[in-house]
């Protein structure tokens, strides 16, 4: 019975790891936006390749700026449609 429980626990963990890997591959991707390639999450451009060579603080600031600019573009596009 102990062996069965260990195998079951291993199978559950394996499925969980596969699910997390799939989620990460779906949500974190490279995307092109306005002629520039970005690391993106959920279709939101965050970091350009050049940002990755900077300090974490600078990269975070750039990711936040890219996020706000992209969201602003989305909001303007929605306003123009209405």
PyMOL commands that set and color helices and strands:
alter all, ss='L'
color gray80, all
select helices_A, chain A and resi 2-27+49-53+56-81
alter helices_A, ss='H'
color red, helices_A
select strands_A, chain A and resi 28-33+36-41+44-48
alter strands_A, ss='S'
color yellow, strands_A
deselect
rebuild
show_as cartoon
